[in-house]
Each structure stands twice: as C-alpha cells, then as structure tokens.
Amino acid sequence: MAIILNSIFVVVEFAYGFIAHSTALMADAGHNLSDVLGLGLAWGAAILAQRKPDSRYTYGLRSTSMLAALFNAMLLMLACGAIAWEAVQQLLHPSPVAGATVSVVAAIGIAVNGISAWLFMAGSKDDLNIRAAYLHLAADAATSLGVLLAGLAVIYTGWNWLDPAASIVIVAMIMLGTWALLRDSLRMMLAAVPDNVDAPKVEQFLRGSAGVSGVHDLHIWSMSTTETALTAHLVMPAGYPGDLAIDAIGTQLRERFSIQHSTLQVELGTTEHACALHA
C-alpha cells in the first residue's frame, strides 16, 4: 500500500512542481522516488530473508535485510545531495514560485507520507530494515511540511528564496537521522557486535557457567537486522557436560542477550588454543 501511494504521489508532485516552478517540490518528488525504491528494497529483502538455508547459503538469505538497510541509507544520502544541489541552483538563479500550488501539493504529501510512515512505525524499533523504510517516509513527511511552510511564506511575503532555503534546512535534518542508519547498517555488514549485545557481559556469563574454566574464539555478529549469532570455544577440564547443560547455556544466551543462534565448542584445555584471527 505504501509503495502504491508514494508511486502515484511522485508523479503528481513532480508535475505540479514543474508547473509551479518550485525546486523544493520537484526535489521532494525526487526524494519520494527514492522512497519508492527504498520500500521496494525493504519489501524484497523481507521476502528473501524467509528463504530456508541450503547447502549454498547455510544461513539462508537473512543478510539481505542488512543489505537493504545499507542501500536505503545510501539512497537517502544521494537524495539529500540532489535536493541540496537543486536548492543551491534555485538560490543562485531564483524564479517566481506559485506558493498556493506548492502548499496544497505539500499538504497532500504530508498526509501520504505520514500514513505510510505510520504503517511502518511499529516495527521500526526492532528491525533496522523496517527502520530504514520508516526513516525514508518520516523524512519525506518532514520535507513536505517544510515545503508547505515555505509555500505559505512565499504567498504572504513574496520572498521566492524561502523555497530553496527551506530545502537546505530540511536536507541537513534528514542527513543527521540518516547518518545513524548508515553507520549501523555498515557495522552490521562488517560483522560488528550488535549495539544491543554487551560482549564483555556475554563472555563473563560464559566464563561463569558451570564447569567452564576459560573462553576463547568468541565471535558475535548480526545474521540479519533482527537476529544475532555467536560462536565460542568453552574450556571445560571435566569434559563435555551433556546436551542438557549446553542447551541451558544456549537458552540463557537467547533469553538474556537476544542471541538466537549460538554454536559452542567444548575443549578439555589439554592443548594450547588461540583464535587464528588474533595470530
């Protein structure tokens, strides 16, 4: 529904922006187009993430959700750059702006993007991919609000420079929010420990487990925008404690640290081991 609404609005907004000589309106239409592409990426990634693991992709295609979040952040940055460029050109070469037309179309944009953002708001806290789509739509709603205010100001003051000036201010606000999304998605793609997982506490928990005298080769990373994986070697001099004990550790990792997929290797500690990555 959000994709259909925004696709229709992109065409309408760009057409009226061209008619009204509003750079802000046309730039906003371009930003809306990036939303449509971003929503398409998020939707496609959500479908691909459901694919079951196979001999080729042993984790399935869960990581496509992280790719979609990264591409969405990059699309937002590109859209911001395009809006800023057009705004600067309009400031350097101003032209009359039809403030009334701009205001009406921008008001419609607030409604369309506001409704679309609301549809994604519930899942935006726990899923970076959904958060990316939500930020796209929320940013567009904010952009439309700025365009609306600029249009009204142009009507009452006749200051055409307010149209591109509003675009520049909005771009700065959007980029502040997008930077965090870009940073988080890049960290996920580089297999960093997720922000919601405290690695030292995880290691402390493993070391404190019954029979464990040491922990090494501990790795924690994101499998997707909602799932975390862990691998670790547990030194247990008394030997393998049985499936129930290992299952209990896995359950604690899932419930206490939101680590859904853990792989634990038990060692007696009779030989020297060290992580090859630290060699």
Secondary structure as GFF3:
##gff-version 3
##sequence-region A 1 279
A	DSSP	alpha_helix	2	20	.	.	.	ID=ss1
A	DSSP	alpha_helix	23	48	.	.	.	ID=ss2
A	DSSP	alpha_helix	64	92	.	.	.	ID=ss3
A	DSSP	alpha_helix	99	121	.	.	.	ID=ss4
A	DSSP	alpha_helix	128	157	.	.	.	ID=ss5
A	DSSP	alpha_helix	162	189	.	.	.	ID=ss6
A	DSSP	alpha_helix	199	207	.	.	.	ID=ss7
A	DSSP	beta_strand	214	222	.	.	.	ID=ss8
A	DSSP	beta_strand	228	235	.	.	.	ID=ss9
A	DSSP	alpha_helix	243	257	.	.	.	ID=ss10
A	DSSP	beta_strand	261	267	.	.	.	ID=ss11
A	DSSP	three_ten_helix	276	278	.	.	.	ID=ss12
###
